[in-house]
């Protein structure tokens, strides 16, 4: 989609030719979308179920937060969680501070499902990280956090425009 030399690539809406870093980021985002599709299929999960496992791998979530992060209704979220629980990849537990609430936790089976499919990628990323100096790592992190903020700007609603659909989930990375 974005392949080719700089001169062959389309100019952005501002008329500027994207930098190699921007084009590399586009390639990464495209590869990430393909990765989610392929890994989900190999795991026998829907892409939404795989995305839910990814979110649960970071922290336990309440059902409403699962719905918000997946940008689905709470009813759809319940079905997704039910399927993950049935497969043994997630479990519902009482909330630590409020016993009226329930949190969804990733199980060892869910963690293994992720690692079985993504482990080789994690190893390669760790190897790549080891090749960077502390200074280089800081630059990469700054760029990626800025890119995440740019993506979040599209996701976040703009009330001035009456936009209430975008932004149900806002990235928590780096906060």
QUIPE-V161687 format. One record per pair of residues at least 12 apart in sequence whose C-alpha atoms are under 10 Angstrom apart, sorted by sequence separation. I is the first residue (numbers start at 1). J is the second residue. If there is no record, write none. Layout:
BEGIN
((I J) (I J))
END
This chain:
BEGIN
((6 18) (36 48) (63 75) (65 77) (66 78) (91 103) (92 104) (93 105) (154 166) (155 167) (156 168) (157 169) (6 19) (37 50) (53 66) (64 77) (67 80) (91 104) (92 105) (153 166) (154 167) (155 168) (156 169) (157 170) (6 20) (9 23) (33 47) (36 50) (52 66) (55 69) (63 77) (64 78) (66 80) (67 81) (90 104) (91 105) (92 106) (152 166) (153 167) (155 169) (156 170) (5 20) (36 51) (51 66) (52 67) (55 70) (63 78) (66 81) (90 105) (91 106) (92 107) (152 167) (155 170) (156 171) (89 105) (90 106) (91 107) (155 171) (6 23) (52 69) (63 80) (89 106) (90 107) (152 169) (153 170) (51 69) (52 70) (63 81) (88 106) (89 107) (90 108) (152 170) (51 70) (85 104) (88 107) (89 108) (90 109) (91 110) (151 170) (152 171) (3 23) (84 104) (85 105) (88 108) (89 109) (90 110) (151 171) (152 172) (2 23) (3 24) (49 70) (85 106) (88 109) (89 110) (90 111) (149 170) (2 24) (48 70) (84 106) (85 107) (87 109) (88 110) (89 111) (149 171) (3 26) (48 71) (81 104) (84 107) (87 110) (89 112) (148 171) (2 26) (3 27) (48 72) (81 105) (89 113) (149 173) (1 26) (2 27) (52 77) (85 110) (89 114) (148 173) (149 174) (1 27) (84 110) (148 174) (2 30) (49 77) (52 80) (53 81) (145 173) (1 30) (48 77) (52 81) (63 92) (145 174) (49 79) (50 80) (60 90) (62 92) (49 80) (53 84) (60 91) (61 92) (62 93) (48 80) (49 81) (52 84) (60 92) (62 94) (56 89) (57 90) (60 93) (62 95) (141 174) (46 80) (49 83) (50 84) (56 90) (61 95) (49 84) (60 95) (53 89) (53 90) (66 103) (45 83) (52 90) (63 101) (65 103) (66 104) (45 84) (62 101) (63 102) (64 103) (65 104) (49 89) (62 102) (63 103) (61 102) (62 103) (63 104) (45 87) (60 102) (61 103) (62 104) (60 103) (61 104) (62 105) (59 103) (60 104) (61 105) (59 104) (60 105) (61 106) (59 105) (60 106) (58 105) (59 106) (56 104) (57 105) (58 106) (56 105) (57 106) (55 105) (56 106) (57 107) (55 106) (56 107) (53 105) (54 106) (53 106) (57 110) (52 106) (53 107) (56 110) (57 111) (56 111) (54 110) (53 110) (54 111) (57 114) (53 111) (50 110) (53 113) (54 114) (53 114) (50 113) (50 114) (43 113) (43 114) (43 116) (39 113) (40 114) (43 117) (39 114) (42 117) (39 116) (40 117) (39 117) (38 117) (39 118) (35 117) (36 118) (35 118) (71 165) (71 166) (71 167) (72 168) (71 168) (69 167) (70 168) (71 169) (68 167) (69 168) (70 169) (68 168) (69 169) (67 168) (68 169) (69 170) (67 169) (68 170) (69 171) (65 168) (66 169) (65 169) (25 143) (25 144) (22 143) (21 143) (25 147) (22 147))
END
